[in-house]
Amino acid sequence: MTDDHDTRAAPVLQHRTKAEAVYEHLREQIVNGTYAPGRRITLAELSAEIGLSNMPIREAMLRLEREGLLVSEPHKGMRVVPLSLRDAREIFEIRCELEGLAAWRACRAGDAGLADDLEALNARFAAAHAAADFTGLGAANWAFHRRILQAAASAQLARALEDVWTGSQRYRLGYQLIPGRAAHTIAEHAAIIAAIRAGDPEAARAAARAHIQRAGEELAVTVANTPET
């Protein structure tokens, strides 16, 4: 009985593993801009590209549709959801205030290793920029901001900011579409680090707000100038 159950379960587990892997792959291609906003993608196209059967790919696409990253088009497959200028502006306005507060709290907390950790993460970001590694850029950037949030030591702020970060993942492709955004980020991160090293909470807040505000402004220009397909 046990052996029969294990034999039947194995293909199911294998399918779930494949579907999860496809989901992670497709989601990354969307959020880092490789699959551009408005791009149409079909099951057959993805099956040929990834080298898997339709079933795990269909499951992954439906999951991405539920998350609002893909939209179904009758008889045409699915399309990467176009960027919304209004949503982008709202998200970055909220991030501006919350990340300013996080930097202020983090600076006041007196975390002895914070500035050094942020320096290392900014160096990692710079290395990814030099290598045109857009996935690496996103990972280093989120690690930088999460380290600040960790030092801020506020469960309430963490819940609010994590929700906003989830919404703003869709706009991470700014590094790929906006000329100069990654270089600006390196300099803006450095200003935040300098304020934290100086032990100046208000300067840390101002630097964090300026960073998010500029990122939002540059992204808004790109979104506004992106034609719908």
Salt bridges, closest charged atoms under 4 A:
GLU20 OE1 - ARG63 NH1 2.76
GLU28 OE2 - ARG172 NH2 2.52
GLU45 OE2 - ARG39 NH2 2.71
GLU49 OE2 - HIS25 NE2 3.92
GLU59 OE1 - HIS15 NE2 2.71
GLU67 OE1 - ARG27 NE 3.51
GLU73 OE1 - ARG40 NE 2.78
GLU73 OE2 - ARG79 NE 3.07
GLU90 OE2 - ARG86 NE 3.24
GLU97 OE2 - ARG209 NH2 2.64
GLU99 OE2 - ARG95 NH2 2.69
GLU99 OE1 - HIS145 ND1 2.56
ASP111 OD2 - ARG147 NH2 3.00
ASP116 OD1 - ARG197 NH2 2.69
ASP117 OD2 - ARG147 NE 2.87
GLU119 OE2 - ARG197 NE 3.72
GLU162 OE2 - ARG146 NE 3.50
GLU188 OE2 - ARG181 NH2 2.89
GLU188 OE1 - HIS211 ND1 2.57
GLU188 OE2 - ARG214 NH1 3.68
GLU202 OE1 - ARG205 NE 3.43
GLU218 OE1 - ARG181 NE 2.54
GLU218 OE2 - HIS184 ND1 2.74
GLU218 OE2 - ARG214 NE 3.09
